[in-house]
Amino acid sequence: MSERKIYTLAIESSCDDTSAAVLCNDVVLSNIVARQAIHEEYGGVVPELASRAHQQNIVPVVDVAIKKAGITKKDLNCIAFTQGPGLMGSLLVGGSFAKSMSMALDIPLVAVNHMKAHILAHFIDEDGFDKPTFPFLALTISGGHTQIVKVNSFFDLEIIGETTDDAVGEAFDKSAKILGLPYPGGPLIDKFAQEGNPKAFPFTKPKVDGLNFSFSGLKTQILYFIQKNAAENPNFIEENKADICASIQYTIINILMDKLKLAVAETGINQIAIGGGVSANSGIRTTLKEAEKKYGWKSYIPKFEYTTDNAAMIGIVGYYNFLEENFSQADVTSKARIEF
């Protein structure tokens, strides 16, 4: 840990949220997020609209982040930005801005893998939140990714299980769409599930070898289940909404937990951290906490604001790379798909 004060400006623009944060070492001084409501009317993120909104938001968001941190841009030691994965147009906006500002201020640039940042967000210094010790297992769950990662150090992360098709967030959102819920539907399933019976409608869990996941079959199963019952009773969804949502969420959580239990058995590691947008789900958080007592695990659940896309998590990765002088050159390119 550095004794000097290192100020990192971080920029995140991988999807539809424009975010900038300033960290002093591992402490977050500001974490500003501009959300894009325009996608709601389309039922999903429209890439071209997202990149245009990033162009509008990036300058004011960075300006507010620096001012809220109580510093000036001349105090900055490093700029970190999301290199990928994500939407190419969106990534280019944040990447181009970060590179330009790095060159203008003549300070180092750090390109960050978005999914690694979701994991390493656990090392942000926050009151009331413990930091995991190495090695630990990380379950990264979002709209585009579902992974189990063995984390040996800040720079040694190994994927030991991942989805073979759709991500868990996709399963939540598509299920919500089938039920006629507005976008983004995942949080609404979580909301209604809290009022329902999780065992009202049993769904079959997919059989996938090893530590990998599959959610496409479950999505199809839910679609056919709703179509069949809605044909027999047009009011089926409205009359059973809470129970349907609870049953879907219960099935998805069980799929995740089965693979986590297997990962713990295979690796002998019983420290479990979660990250990504879906880690905001109350059912997943509760189940993981219950597993501490049931299986003797130690679980790490991030602060809510660090679950969804945010620049603070990019900043913590930038900080640790700065300490090791792992800098990127100005010709670094944004990548929609990137090696972990």
Phi and psi restraints in degrees (value plus and minus 20) as a CYANA .aco file:
   2 SER   PHI     -97.2   -57.2
   2 SER   PSI     121.4   161.4
   3 GLU   PHI    -106.2   -66.2
   3 GLU   PSI     -44.0    -4.0
   4 ARG   PHI    -100.2   -60.2
   4 ARG   PSI     138.3   178.3
   5 LYS   PHI    -104.3   -64.3
   5 LYS   PSI      98.5   138.5
   6 ILE   PHI    -132.4   -92.4
   6 ILE   PSI      98.3   138.3
   7 TYR   PHI    -119.7   -79.7
   7 TYR   PSI     102.2   142.2
   8 THR   PHI    -134.5   -94.5
   8 THR   PSI     106.3   146.3
   9 LEU   PHI    -115.5   -75.5
   9 LEU   PSI     107.8   147.8
  10 ALA   PHI    -139.7   -99.7
  10 ALA   PSI     123.4   163.4
  11 ILE   PHI    -150.0  -110.0
  11 ILE   PSI     109.6   149.6
  12 GLU   PHI    -145.7  -105.7
  12 GLU   PSI     104.0   144.0
  13 SER   PHI    -168.6  -128.6
  13 SER   PSI      19.3    59.3
  14 SER   PHI     -94.8   -54.8
  14 SER   PSI     -45.1    -5.1
  15 CYS   PHI    -155.2  -115.2
  15 CYS   PSI    -127.2   -87.2
  16 ASP   PHI    -137.6   -97.6
  16 ASP   PSI      -9.8    30.2
  17 ASP   PHI    -134.5   -94.5
  17 ASP   PSI     107.7   147.7
  18 THR   PHI    -115.6   -75.6
  18 THR   PSI     100.6   140.6
  19 SER   PHI    -155.5  -115.5
  19 SER   PSI     123.0   163.0
  20 ALA   PHI    -156.7  -116.7
  20 ALA   PSI     121.4   161.4
  21 ALA   PHI    -159.4  -119.4
  21 ALA   PSI     134.4   174.4
  22 VAL   PHI    -143.4  -103.4
  22 VAL   PSI     108.7   148.7
  23 LEU   PHI    -137.4   -97.4
  23 LEU   PSI     122.6   162.6
  24 CYS   PHI    -126.5   -86.5
  24 CYS   PSI      86.5   126.5
  25 ASN   PHI      36.1    76.1
  25 ASN   PSI    -138.5   -98.5
  26 ASP   PHI    -123.8   -83.8
  26 ASP   PSI      -3.9    36.1
  27 VAL   PHI    -126.2   -86.2
  27 VAL   PSI     111.4   151.4
  28 VAL   PHI    -103.2   -63.2
  28 VAL   PSI     101.2   141.2
  29 LEU   PHI    -112.9   -72.9
  29 LEU   PSI     -50.9   -10.9
  30 SER   PHI    -175.9  -135.9
  30 SER   PSI     129.1   169.1
  31 ASN   PHI    -169.9  -129.9
  31 ASN   PSI      71.9   111.9
  32 ILE   PHI    -120.2   -80.2
  32 ILE   PSI     112.5   152.5
  33 VAL   PHI    -149.9  -109.9
  33 VAL   PSI     105.3   145.3
  34 ALA   PHI    -124.8   -84.8
  34 ALA   PSI      94.7   134.7
  35 ARG   PHI    -112.3   -72.3
  35 ARG   PSI     134.1   174.1
  36 GLN   PHI    -131.2   -91.2
  36 GLN   PSI      82.6   122.6
  37 ALA   PHI     -96.6   -56.6
  37 ALA   PSI     -35.1     4.9
  38 ILE   PHI     -81.1   -41.1
  38 ILE   PSI     -46.4    -6.4
  39 HIS   PHI     -91.7   -51.7
  39 HIS   PSI     -39.7     0.3
  40 GLU   PHI     -80.2   -40.2
  40 GLU   PSI     -57.2   -17.2
  41 GLU   PHI     -93.1   -53.1
  41 GLU   PSI     -33.4     6.6
  42 TYR   PHI    -120.8   -80.8
  42 TYR   PSI     -24.9    15.1
  43 GLY   PHI      54.4    94.4
  43 GLY   PSI      -1.0    39.0
  44 GLY   PHI     148.4   188.4
  44 GLY   PSI     151.8   191.8
  45 VAL   PHI     -96.6   -56.6
  45 VAL   PSI     107.8   147.8
  46 VAL   PHI    -118.2   -78.2
  46 VAL   PSI      90.1   130.1
  47 PRO   PHI     -73.1   -33.1
  47 PRO   PSI     -64.2   -24.2
  48 GLU   PHI     -84.6   -44.6
  48 GLU   PSI     -61.8   -21.8
  49 LEU   PHI     -86.4   -46.4
  49 LEU   PSI     -56.0   -16.0
  50 ALA   PHI     -83.5   -43.5
  50 ALA   PSI     -66.8   -26.8
  51 SER   PHI     -85.8   -45.8
  51 SER   PSI     -56.5   -16.5
  52 ARG   PHI     -84.9   -44.9
  52 ARG   PSI     -60.9   -20.9
  53 ALA   PHI     -86.2   -46.2
  53 ALA   PSI     -56.7   -16.7
  54 HIS   PHI     -79.8   -39.8
  54 HIS   PSI     -61.0   -21.0
  55 GLN   PHI     -82.1   -42.1
  55 GLN   PSI     -55.5   -15.5
  56 GLN   PHI     -94.0   -54.0
  56 GLN   PSI     -54.2   -14.2
  57 ASN   PHI    -110.4   -70.4
  57 ASN   PSI     -47.7    -7.7
  58 ILE   PHI     -79.5   -39.5
  58 ILE   PSI     -64.9   -24.9
  59 VAL   PHI     -86.7   -46.7
  59 VAL   PSI     -71.9   -31.9
  60 PRO   PHI     -83.7   -43.7
  60 PRO   PSI     -54.4   -14.4
  61 VAL   PHI     -86.0   -46.0
  61 VAL   PSI     -65.5   -25.5
  62 VAL   PHI     -84.3   -44.3
  62 VAL   PSI     -61.0   -21.0
  63 ASP   PHI     -80.4   -40.4
  63 ASP   PSI     -66.3   -26.3
  64 VAL   PHI     -85.2   -45.2
  64 VAL   PSI     -60.2   -20.2
  65 ALA   PHI     -81.6   -41.6
  65 ALA   PSI     -63.0   -23.0
  66 ILE   PHI     -88.1   -48.1
  66 ILE   PSI     -63.9   -23.9
  67 LYS   PHI     -85.5   -45.5
  67 LYS   PSI     -62.4   -22.4
  68 LYS   PHI     -84.9   -44.9
  68 LYS   PSI     -49.6    -9.6
  69 ALA   PHI     -93.5   -53.5
  69 ALA   PSI     -33.7     6.3
  70 GLY   PHI      57.6    97.6
  70 GLY   PSI       5.7    45.7
  71 ILE   PHI    -147.7  -107.7
  71 ILE   PSI     159.6   199.6
  72 THR   PHI    -136.0   -96.0
  72 THR   PSI     147.6   187.6
  73 LYS   PHI     -84.8   -44.8
  73 LYS   PSI     -43.0    -3.0
  74 LYS   PHI     -89.9   -49.9
  74 LYS   PSI     -37.9     2.1
  75 ASP   PHI    -100.7   -60.7
  75 ASP   PSI     -35.6     4.4
  76 LEU   PHI     -86.5   -46.5
  76 LEU   PSI     120.3   160.3
  77 ASN   PHI    -125.8   -85.8
  77 ASN   PSI     -38.4     1.6
  78 CYS   PHI    -182.8  -142.8
  78 CYS   PSI     129.0   169.0
  79 ILE   PHI    -143.5  -103.5
  79 ILE   PSI     105.2   145.2
  80 ALA   PHI    -133.5   -93.5
  80 ALA   PSI     124.1   164.1
  81 PHE   PHI    -165.9  -125.9
  81 PHE   PSI     138.3   178.3
  82 THR   PHI     -96.7   -56.7
  82 THR   PSI      96.9   136.9
  83 GLN   PHI    -103.8   -63.8
  83 GLN   PSI     -52.9   -12.9
  84 GLY   PHI     146.7   186.7
  84 GLY   PSI     157.4   197.4
  85 PRO   PHI     -96.2   -56.2
  85 PRO   PSI     147.5   187.5
  86 GLY   PHI     141.3   181.3
  86 GLY   PSI    -185.2  -145.2
  87 LEU   PHI     -99.9   -59.9
  87 LEU   PSI     107.5   147.5
  88 MET   PHI     -77.7   -37.7
  88 MET   PSI     -68.0   -28.0
  89 GLY   PHI     -80.0   -40.0
  89 GLY   PSI     -60.3   -20.3
  90 SER   PHI     -86.9   -46.9
  90 SER   PSI     -64.4   -24.4
  91 LEU   PHI     -81.3   -41.3
  91 LEU   PSI     -58.8   -18.8
  92 LEU   PHI     -83.3   -43.3
  92 LEU   PSI     -55.1   -15.1
  93 VAL   PHI     -83.7   -43.7
  93 VAL   PSI     -71.7   -31.7
  94 GLY   PHI     -85.9   -45.9
  94 GLY   PSI     -61.7   -21.7
  95 GLY   PHI     -84.5   -44.5
  95 GLY   PSI     -64.2   -24.2
  96 SER   PHI     -84.3   -44.3
  96 SER   PSI     -61.4   -21.4
  97 PHE   PHI     -84.2   -44.2
  97 PHE   PSI     -65.4   -25.4
  98 ALA   PHI     -82.6   -42.6
  98 ALA   PSI     -63.9   -23.9
  99 LYS   PHI     -84.6   -44.6
  99 LYS   PSI     -62.8   -22.8
 100 SER   PHI     -83.3   -43.3
 100 SER   PSI     -63.7   -23.7
 101 MET   PHI     -88.9   -48.9
 101 MET   PSI     -57.0   -17.0
 102 SER   PHI     -81.6   -41.6
 102 SER   PSI     -63.5   -23.5
 103 MET   PHI     -88.2   -48.2
 103 MET   PSI     -60.2   -20.2
 104 ALA   PHI     -84.9   -44.9
 104 ALA   PSI     -58.0   -18.0
 105 LEU   PHI    -111.8   -71.8
 105 LEU   PSI     -29.3    10.7
 106 ASP   PHI      36.6    76.6
 106 ASP   PSI      30.2    70.2
 107 ILE   PHI    -146.8  -106.8
 107 ILE   PSI     138.5   178.5
 108 PRO   PHI     -82.8   -42.8
 108 PRO   PSI     133.6   173.6
 109 LEU   PHI    -138.0   -98.0
 109 LEU   PSI     117.9   157.9
 110 VAL   PHI    -147.8  -107.8
 110 VAL   PSI      99.7   139.7
 111 ALA   PHI    -107.5   -67.5
 111 ALA   PSI     112.2   152.2
 112 VAL   PHI    -141.2  -101.2
 112 VAL   PSI     118.0   158.0
 113 ASN   PHI     -98.8   -58.8
 113 ASN   PSI     100.9   140.9
 114 HIS   PHI     -76.6   -36.6
 114 HIS   PSI     -61.5   -21.5
 115 MET   PHI     -92.1   -52.1
 115 MET   PSI     -55.9   -15.9
 116 LYS   PHI     -83.8   -43.8
 116 LYS   PSI     -55.5   -15.5
 117 ALA   PHI     -84.8   -44.8
 117 ALA   PSI     -56.8   -16.8
 118 HIS   PHI     -78.3   -38.3
 118 HIS   PSI     -55.6   -15.6
 119 ILE   PHI     -96.3   -56.3
 119 ILE   PSI     -68.2   -28.2
 120 LEU   PHI     -96.6   -56.6
 120 LEU   PSI     -24.7    15.3
 121 ALA   PHI     -78.8   -38.8
 121 ALA   PSI     -41.6    -1.6
 122 HIS   PHI     -86.0   -46.0
 122 HIS   PSI     -32.8     7.2
 123 PHE   PHI    -118.3   -78.3
 123 PHE   PSI     -14.1    25.9
 124 ILE   PHI     -88.5   -48.5
 124 ILE   PSI     114.3   154.3
 125 ASP   PHI     -97.6   -57.6
 125 ASP   PSI      89.0   129.0
 126 GLU   PHI    -153.5  -113.5
 126 GLU   PSI     114.3   154.3
 127 ASP   PHI     -80.9   -40.9
 127 ASP   PSI     113.2   153.2
 128 GLY   PHI      66.3   106.3
 128 GLY   PSI     -19.0    21.0
 129 PHE   PHI    -143.9  -103.9
 129 PHE   PSI     100.3   140.3
 130 ASP   PHI     -98.4   -58.4
 130 ASP   PSI     133.7   173.7
 131 LYS   PHI    -121.3   -81.3
 131 LYS   PSI     116.6   156.6
 132 PRO   PHI     -88.1   -48.1
 132 PRO   PSI     138.6   178.6
 133 THR   PHI    -128.2   -88.2
 133 THR   PSI     132.1   172.1
 134 PHE   PHI    -100.5   -60.5
 134 PHE   PSI     122.9   162.9
 135 PRO   PHI    -106.1   -66.1
 135 PRO   PSI     137.4   177.4
 136 PHE   PHI    -165.1  -125.1
 136 PHE   PSI     146.0   186.0
 137 LEU   PHI    -121.8   -81.8
 137 LEU   PSI     119.1   159.1
 138 ALA   PHI    -141.5  -101.5
 138 ALA   PSI     111.1   151.1
 139 LEU   PHI    -123.7   -83.7
 139 LEU   PSI      89.2   129.2
 140 THR   PHI    -120.6   -80.6
 140 THR   PSI      98.9   138.9
 141 ILE   PHI    -151.6  -111.6
 141 ILE   PSI      99.9   139.9
 142 SER   PHI    -170.2  -130.2
 142 SER   PSI    -191.4  -151.4
 143 GLY   PHI     -89.9   -49.9
 143 GLY   PSI     -43.4    -3.4
 144 GLY   PHI    -136.7   -96.7
 144 GLY   PSI     -29.0    11.0
 145 HIS   PHI    -160.7  -120.7
 145 HIS   PSI     127.9   167.9
 146 THR   PHI    -162.9  -122.9
 146 THR   PSI      91.9   131.9
 147 GLN   PHI    -160.3  -120.3
 147 GLN   PSI     128.6   168.6
 148 ILE   PHI    -131.6   -91.6
 148 ILE   PSI     103.6   143.6
 149 VAL   PHI    -141.1  -101.1
 149 VAL   PSI     112.5   152.5
 150 LYS   PHI    -110.5   -70.5
 150 LYS   PSI      98.1   138.1
 151 VAL   PHI    -125.3   -85.3
 151 VAL   PSI      88.3   128.3
 152 ASN   PHI    -113.5   -73.5
 152 ASN   PSI     -48.7    -8.7
 153 SER   PHI    -183.3  -143.3
 153 SER   PSI    -198.4  -158.4
 154 PHE   PHI     -80.9   -40.9
 154 PHE   PSI     -47.4    -7.4
 155 PHE   PHI    -137.3   -97.3
 155 PHE   PSI     -15.8    24.2
 156 ASP   PHI    -144.3  -104.3
 156 ASP   PSI      72.7   112.7
 157 LEU   PHI    -144.3  -104.3
 157 LEU   PSI     109.3   149.3
 158 GLU   PHI    -144.6  -104.6
 158 GLU   PSI     103.6   143.6
 159 ILE   PHI     -94.6   -54.6
 159 ILE   PSI     101.3   141.3
 160 ILE   PHI    -131.3   -91.3
 160 ILE   PSI     -25.9    14.1
 161 GLY   PHI    -182.7  -142.7
 161 GLY   PSI     122.9   162.9
 162 GLU   PHI    -177.4  -137.4
 162 GLU   PSI     149.1   189.1
 163 THR   PHI     -92.5   -52.5
 163 THR   PSI     124.0   164.0
 164 THR   PHI    -112.8   -72.8
 164 THR   PSI     -27.6    12.4
 165 ASP   PHI    -165.9  -125.9
 165 ASP   PSI    -118.3   -78.3
 166 ASP   PHI    -109.0   -69.0
 166 ASP   PSI     136.5   176.5
 167 ALA   PHI    -107.0   -67.0
 167 ALA   PSI     143.2   183.2
 168 VAL   PHI     -84.4   -44.4
 168 VAL   PSI     -56.1   -16.1
 169 GLY   PHI     -84.6   -44.6
 169 GLY   PSI     -55.1   -15.1
 170 GLU   PHI     -83.4   -43.4
 170 GLU   PSI     -60.3   -20.3
 171 ALA   PHI     -83.3   -43.3
 171 ALA   PSI     -61.3   -21.3
 172 PHE   PHI     -85.2   -45.2
 172 PHE   PSI     -69.1   -29.1
 173 ASP   PHI     -87.7   -47.7
 173 ASP   PSI     -60.4   -20.4
 174 LYS   PHI     -89.8   -49.8
 174 LYS   PSI     -56.1   -16.1
 175 SER   PHI     -82.5   -42.5
 175 SER   PSI     -61.5   -21.5
 176 ALA   PHI     -83.1   -43.1
 176 ALA   PSI     -59.6   -19.6
 177 LYS   PHI     -84.8   -44.8
 177 LYS   PSI     -59.6   -19.6
 178 ILE   PHI     -80.6   -40.6
 178 ILE   PSI     -54.8   -14.8
 179 LEU   PHI    -102.8   -62.8
 179 LEU   PSI     -22.7    17.3
 180 GLY   PHI      62.0   102.0
 180 GLY   PSI      -1.9    38.1
 181 LEU   PHI    -104.9   -64.9
 181 LEU   PSI     126.7   166.7
 182 PRO   PHI     -91.0   -51.0
 182 PRO   PSI     140.0   180.0
 183 TYR   PHI    -102.2   -62.2
 183 TYR   PSI     121.2   161.2
 184 PRO   PHI    -100.2   -60.2
 184 PRO   PSI     110.4   150.4
 185 GLY   PHI    -108.1   -68.1
 185 GLY   PSI     -38.3     1.7
 186 GLY   PHI     -75.1   -35.1
 186 GLY   PSI     -69.5   -29.5
 187 PRO   PHI     -82.2   -42.2
 187 PRO   PSI     -48.7    -8.7
 188 LEU   PHI     -92.0   -52.0
 188 LEU   PSI     -57.1   -17.1
 189 ILE   PHI     -80.8   -40.8
 189 ILE   PSI     -62.7   -22.7
 190 ASP   PHI     -80.4   -40.4
 190 ASP   PSI     -62.8   -22.8
 191 LYS   PHI     -82.7   -42.7
 191 LYS   PSI     -70.6   -30.6
 192 PHE   PHI     -90.3   -50.3
 192 PHE   PSI     -50.4   -10.4
 193 ALA   PHI     -81.5   -41.5
 193 ALA   PSI     -49.8    -9.8
 194 GLN   PHI     -87.1   -47.1
 194 GLN   PSI     -36.3     3.7
 195 GLU   PHI    -125.0   -85.0
 195 GLU   PSI     -20.0    20.0
 196 GLY   PHI    -131.3   -91.3
 196 GLY   PSI     156.7   196.7
 197 ASN   PHI    -115.4   -75.4
 197 ASN   PSI      92.3   132.3
 198 PRO   PHI     -86.7   -46.7
 198 PRO   PSI     -34.3     5.7
 199 LYS   PHI    -129.6   -89.6
 199 LYS   PSI      -5.6    34.4
 200 ALA   PHI     -85.9   -45.9
 200 ALA   PSI     -61.4   -21.4
 201 PHE   PHI    -150.6  -110.6
 201 PHE   PSI      80.2   120.2
 202 PRO   PHI     -93.3   -53.3
 202 PRO   PSI     111.1   151.1
 203 PHE   PHI    -132.5   -92.5
 203 PHE   PSI     126.1   166.1
 204 THR   PHI     -97.2   -57.2
 204 THR   PSI     114.6   154.6
 205 LYS   PHI    -105.0   -65.0
 205 LYS   PSI     118.7   158.7
 206 PRO   PHI     -87.4   -47.4
 206 PRO   PSI     127.8   167.8
 207 LYS   PHI    -121.0   -81.0
 207 LYS   PSI      86.1   126.1
 208 VAL   PHI    -145.2  -105.2
 208 VAL   PSI     111.7   151.7
 209 ASP   PHI     -85.7   -45.7
 209 ASP   PSI     132.5   172.5
 210 GLY   PHI      43.2    83.2
 210 GLY   PSI    -161.7  -121.7
 211 LEU   PHI    -120.5   -80.5
 211 LEU   PSI     -10.9    29.1
 212 ASN   PHI    -101.3   -61.3
 212 ASN   PSI     142.6   182.6
 213 PHE   PHI    -139.9   -99.9
 213 PHE   PSI     142.4   182.4
 214 SER   PHI    -170.3  -130.3
 214 SER   PSI     112.7   152.7
 215 PHE   PHI    -144.6  -104.6
 215 PHE   PSI     -27.1    12.9
 216 SER   PHI     -85.1   -45.1
 216 SER   PSI     -60.3   -20.3
 217 GLY   PHI     -85.4   -45.4
 217 GLY   PSI     -57.8   -17.8
 218 LEU   PHI     -85.1   -45.1
 218 LEU   PSI     -60.8   -20.8
 219 LYS   PHI     -79.1   -39.1
 219 LYS   PSI     -64.5   -24.5
 220 THR   PHI     -85.0   -45.0
 220 THR   PSI     -60.9   -20.9
 221 GLN   PHI     -81.1   -41.1
 221 GLN   PSI     -62.5   -22.5
 222 ILE   PHI     -86.4   -46.4
 222 ILE   PSI     -61.0   -21.0
 223 LEU   PHI     -79.2   -39.2
 223 LEU   PSI     -70.0   -30.0
 224 TYR   PHI     -84.9   -44.9
 224 TYR   PSI     -56.6   -16.6
 225 PHE   PHI     -82.2   -42.2
 225 PHE   PSI     -65.4   -25.4
 226 ILE   PHI     -88.4   -48.4
 226 ILE   PSI     -64.2   -24.2
 227 GLN   PHI     -79.9   -39.9
 227 GLN   PSI     -64.1   -24.1
 228 LYS   PHI     -84.0   -44.0
 228 LYS   PSI     -68.7   -28.7
 229 ASN   PHI     -94.0   -54.0
 229 ASN   PSI     -52.9   -12.9
 230 ALA   PHI     -90.2   -50.2
 230 ALA   PSI     -49.2    -9.2
 231 ALA   PHI     -88.9   -48.9
 231 ALA   PSI     -54.6   -14.6
 232 GLU   PHI    -101.5   -61.5
 232 GLU   PSI     -51.3   -11.3
 233 ASN   PHI    -163.7  -123.7
 233 ASN   PSI      82.8   122.8
 234 PRO   PHI     -76.5   -36.5
 234 PRO   PSI     -42.4    -2.4
 235 ASN   PHI    -117.6   -77.6
 235 ASN   PSI      -8.1    31.9
 236 PHE   PHI     -76.6   -36.6
 236 PHE   PSI     -66.9   -26.9
 237 ILE   PHI     -83.5   -43.5
 237 ILE   PSI     -68.4   -28.4
 238 GLU   PHI     -84.7   -44.7
 238 GLU   PSI     -58.1   -18.1
 239 GLU   PHI     -93.5   -53.5
 239 GLU   PSI     -43.1    -3.1
 240 ASN   PHI    -146.2  -106.2
 240 ASN   PSI      -0.2    39.8
 241 LYS   PHI     -74.6   -34.6
 241 LYS   PSI     -67.9   -27.9
 242 ALA   PHI     -83.5   -43.5
 242 ALA   PSI     -63.4   -23.4
 243 ASP   PHI     -87.7   -47.7
 243 ASP   PSI     -57.7   -17.7
 244 ILE   PHI     -84.2   -44.2
 244 ILE   PSI     -68.5   -28.5
 245 CYS   PHI     -81.6   -41.6
 245 CYS   PSI     -62.8   -22.8
 246 ALA   PHI     -83.3   -43.3
 246 ALA   PSI     -59.0   -19.0
 247 SER   PHI     -89.7   -49.7
 247 SER   PSI     -60.2   -20.2
 248 ILE   PHI     -83.1   -43.1
 248 ILE   PSI     -68.8   -28.8
 249 GLN   PHI     -84.0   -44.0
 249 GLN   PSI     -60.0   -20.0
 250 TYR   PHI     -80.8   -40.8
 250 TYR   PSI     -62.5   -22.5
 251 THR   PHI     -86.0   -46.0
 251 THR   PSI     -65.7   -25.7
 252 ILE   PHI     -83.2   -43.2
 252 ILE   PSI     -62.2   -22.2
 253 ILE   PHI     -83.7   -43.7
 253 ILE   PSI     -60.3   -20.3
 254 ASN   PHI     -84.1   -44.1
 254 ASN   PSI     -57.9   -17.9
 255 ILE   PHI     -80.6   -40.6
 255 ILE   PSI     -66.6   -26.6
 256 LEU   PHI     -83.7   -43.7
 256 LEU   PSI     -64.7   -24.7
 257 MET   PHI     -87.4   -47.4
 257 MET   PSI     -57.4   -17.4
 258 ASP   PHI     -79.0   -39.0
 258 ASP   PSI     -62.5   -22.5
 259 LYS   PHI     -92.4   -52.4
 259 LYS   PSI     -55.6   -15.6
 260 LEU   PHI     -84.5   -44.5
 260 LEU   PSI     -62.1   -22.1
 261 LYS   PHI     -81.6   -41.6
 261 LYS   PSI     -60.1   -20.1
 262 LEU   PHI     -86.7   -46.7
 262 LEU   PSI     -60.1   -20.1
 263 ALA   PHI     -83.8   -43.8
 263 ALA   PSI     -60.6   -20.6
 264 VAL   PHI     -83.8   -43.8
 264 VAL   PSI     -62.9   -22.9
 265 ALA   PHI     -83.9   -43.9
 265 ALA   PSI     -59.8   -19.8
 266 GLU   PHI     -96.6   -56.6
 266 GLU   PSI     -54.3   -14.3
 267 THR   PHI    -118.2   -78.2
 267 THR   PSI     -42.4    -2.4
 268 GLY   PHI      56.6    96.6
 268 GLY   PSI     -10.6    29.4
 269 ILE   PHI    -119.0   -79.0
 269 ILE   PSI     105.2   145.2
 270 ASN   PHI    -135.3   -95.3
 270 ASN   PSI      -2.3    37.7
 271 GLN   PHI    -116.2   -76.2
 271 GLN   PSI     101.9   141.9
 272 ILE   PHI    -142.4  -102.4
 272 ILE   PSI     104.6   144.6
 273 ALA   PHI    -136.3   -96.3
 273 ALA   PSI     125.1   165.1
 274 ILE   PHI    -138.9   -98.9
 274 ILE   PSI     134.5   174.5
 275 GLY   PHI    -179.4  -139.4
 275 GLY   PSI     144.7   184.7
 276 GLY   PHI      82.0   122.0
 276 GLY   PSI     143.7   183.7
 277 GLY   PHI     -75.8   -35.8
 277 GLY   PSI     -56.5   -16.5
 278 VAL   PHI     -93.9   -53.9
 278 VAL   PSI     -35.4     4.6
 279 SER   PHI     -89.3   -49.3
 279 SER   PSI     -25.6    14.4
 280 ALA   PHI     -98.3   -58.3
 280 ALA   PSI     -33.1     6.9
 281 ASN   PHI     -81.7   -41.7
 281 ASN   PSI     105.9   145.9
 282 SER   PHI     -85.8   -45.8
 282 SER   PSI     -55.1   -15.1
 283 GLY   PHI     -85.2   -45.2
 283 GLY   PSI     -61.4   -21.4
 284 ILE   PHI     -86.5   -46.5
 284 ILE   PSI     -62.8   -22.8
 285 ARG   PHI     -82.4   -42.4
 285 ARG   PSI     -64.9   -24.9
 286 THR   PHI     -84.3   -44.3
 286 THR   PSI     -64.7   -24.7
 287 THR   PHI     -82.4   -42.4
 287 THR   PSI     -60.1   -20.1
 288 LEU   PHI     -88.2   -48.2
 288 LEU   PSI     -56.4   -16.4
 289 LYS   PHI     -86.8   -46.8
 289 LYS   PSI     -59.1   -19.1
 290 GLU   PHI     -84.9   -44.9
 290 GLU   PSI     -51.2   -11.2
 291 ALA   PHI     -86.9   -46.9
 291 ALA   PSI     -43.5    -3.5
 292 GLU   PHI     -79.6   -39.6
 292 GLU   PSI     -65.6   -25.6
 293 LYS   PHI     -97.9   -57.9
 293 LYS   PSI     -58.3   -18.3
 294 LYS   PHI     -92.1   -52.1
 294 LYS   PSI     -60.6   -20.6
 295 TYR   PHI    -136.6   -96.6
 295 TYR   PSI     -23.4    16.6
 296 GLY   PHI      57.9    97.9
 296 GLY   PSI       3.2    43.2
 297 TRP   PHI    -101.4   -61.4
 297 TRP   PSI     143.4   183.4
 298 LYS   PHI    -134.7   -94.7
 298 LYS   PSI      97.9   137.9
 299 SER   PHI    -128.4   -88.4
 299 SER   PSI     127.5   167.5
 300 TYR   PHI    -144.8  -104.8
 300 TYR   PSI      95.9   135.9
 301 ILE   PHI    -135.6   -95.6
 301 ILE   PSI     103.1   143.1
 302 PRO   PHI     -90.9   -50.9
 302 PRO   PSI     138.3   178.3
 303 LYS   PHI     -77.4   -37.4
 303 LYS   PSI     121.9   161.9
 304 PHE   PHI     -73.3   -33.3
 304 PHE   PSI     -60.8   -20.8
 305 GLU   PHI     -89.1   -49.1
 305 GLU   PSI     -33.5     6.5
 306 TYR   PHI    -119.2   -79.2
 306 TYR   PSI     -14.5    25.5
 307 THR   PHI    -103.0   -63.0
 307 THR   PSI     -68.8   -28.8
 308 THR   PHI     -98.1   -58.1
 308 THR   PSI     153.5   193.5
 309 ASP   PHI     -80.2   -40.2
 309 ASP   PSI     107.7   147.7
 310 ASN   PHI    -176.3  -136.3
 310 ASN   PSI     136.6   176.6
 311 ALA   PHI    -102.8   -62.8
 311 ALA   PSI     -39.5     0.5
 312 ALA   PHI     -79.3   -39.3
 312 ALA   PSI     -60.5   -20.5
 313 MET   PHI     -88.2   -48.2
 313 MET   PSI     -50.4   -10.4
 314 ILE   PHI     -88.9   -48.9
 314 ILE   PSI     -57.9   -17.9
 315 GLY   PHI     -84.8   -44.8
 315 GLY   PSI     -58.3   -18.3
 316 ILE   PHI     -87.4   -47.4
 316 ILE   PSI     -55.5   -15.5
 317 VAL   PHI     -88.2   -48.2
 317 VAL   PSI     -60.3   -20.3
 318 GLY   PHI     -79.9   -39.9
 318 GLY   PSI     -61.5   -21.5
 319 TYR   PHI     -81.4   -41.4
 319 TYR   PSI     -69.2   -29.2
 320 TYR   PHI     -88.0   -48.0
 320 TYR   PSI     -50.7   -10.7
 321 ASN   PHI     -90.3   -50.3
 321 ASN   PSI     -56.0   -16.0
 322 PHE   PHI     -80.4   -40.4
 322 PHE   PSI     -63.1   -23.1
 323 LEU   PHI     -79.9   -39.9
 323 LEU   PSI     -53.4   -13.4
 324 GLU   PHI    -114.3   -74.3
 324 GLU   PSI     -18.1    21.9
 325 GLU   PHI      37.1    77.1
 325 GLU   PSI      18.2    58.2
 326 ASN   PHI    -110.0   -70.0
 326 ASN   PSI      62.6   102.6
 327 PHE   PHI    -121.4   -81.4
 327 PHE   PSI     137.4   177.4
 328 SER   PHI    -123.8   -83.8
 328 SER   PSI     133.1   173.1
 329 GLN   PHI    -109.0   -69.0
 329 GLN   PSI     146.4   186.4
 330 ALA   PHI     -87.1   -47.1
 330 ALA   PSI     -38.5     1.5
 331 ASP   PHI    -110.0   -70.0
 331 ASP   PSI     -11.0    29.0
 332 VAL   PHI     -82.3   -42.3
 332 VAL   PSI     120.2   160.2
 333 THR   PHI    -135.0   -95.0
 333 THR   PSI     126.8   166.8
 334 SER   PHI     -90.8   -50.8
 334 SER   PSI     127.4   167.4
 335 LYS   PHI    -158.3  -118.3
 335 LYS   PSI     104.2   144.2
 336 ALA   PHI     -83.6   -43.6
 336 ALA   PSI     -57.7   -17.7
 337 ARG   PHI    -138.8   -98.8
 337 ARG   PSI     115.3   155.3
 338 ILE   PHI    -161.6  -121.6
 338 ILE   PSI     123.4   163.4
 339 GLU   PHI     -85.7   -45.7
 339 GLU   PSI     120.7   160.7
